[in-house]
């Protein structure tokens, strides 16, 4: 999880799955349970990159 100034603030599920190395279904489950990790643009779920990075550093993804 390297960060640069030019990184996106919001990621699609596909982008987030590639960036974090987590499956799309796991991301859906995680963001259903922890709504502060995403926003919805219509029915499109966008992952808040910084919030997700912080959450992953402090939690075990397998526990969701």
N, C-alpha and C positions, 0 to 999 in steps of 0.2 A: 504494500500500500504506500507507494511513493506519492508525494504531493508536490505539485507545482502551482504557480500562480495562475496558469491558464486552464486549470481543470474546471469542469462544469460543476455547478452547485447542485443541480438535479440530474439524476440518471434514470433512464428507462430501466425496466426490469432486466432486459437483455444486457444493457451496458453494466448495470450493477452486478449481475451474475458473473460477467467476465472480469470486472474490476476486483471484486471481493473473493472470487473463487467459490461462490455459493450457488446452488441450484435455484432456478426460478421459483419452483414450488416452495422451497424453504424460505425464500424472500417473501413470497405471498403470505405464508403462515406467520412469519415474523412481523410483517407490517400490519397484518390483521390484528395481532395481539398488542403491538406497540405502535400506536398510531402517530406518535411523534417522529417516527422515522420516515414518513412519506406524506405526500400530498396528492390529491387527485385533480387532474385536469380533465373534466368531464368524467369518463370512466377509465381514463389512462392514469395508472399509478406511477408516480415519480418519486424516486428514492432521494432523500436528503443525504448527500454524500458525507458531509461532516458529522451529522448526527449518527449515521450508520457506522462510520469509522470509530467514533467515541463509544458507541454501544458495543461493537464487536470487541474492542479492547478490554471492556469491563465484564463481558458475559460469555458464556459458552453457548454457541449457536445450537448445539444439539439439545439444549434444555427447552427450546421454544416448542 
